Amino acid sequence: MKKDWLDPMMEELKKVGVMNKAQKYIDVRIKQLQEDALKAHDPMDQAWYNRLIQELDWTRQMLAKPTHNCYMEMCD
């Protein structure tokens, strides 16, 4: 299997702790957006929050290995 050109760079970022900080930030931001989505009354606002959450979830997956297509498909 051909190794991706980003792999060496991602490994170096993991070594210096950048990845952990990024993952923590993404996790916190997703929780904040979920809380804000619950407070939103307009369906368009709720849909926008869900889209932002989905994008951050995709970003978090790309830092590791993709596990699913959409955060709404995840099982708890």
Residue, then its C-alpha position, 0 to 999 in steps of 0.5 A: m500500500k502506497k504511503d500518503w505524502l502527508d503521513p510524515m508531516m502528521e507523525e511529526l505534528k503528533k510528536v510535538g503535541v500539536m495534534n492533541k491540542a487541535q483535537k481538544y480544541i475541536d472537541v470543545r468547539i463541537k460541544q459548544l456548537q451543540e449547546d448553541a444548536l439546542k438554544a437556536h429557535d430558527p430551523m435554519d440556524q439549527a441546520w447551520y450549527n449541525r453543518l458546522i459540527q459536521e465539518l469539525d467532525w470531518t476535520r477531527q477524523m482526518l487527523a486520525k482515520p475516517t470512521h464514518n461519513c457524518y457525525m449524525e450517523m455515529c452510534d453512542 
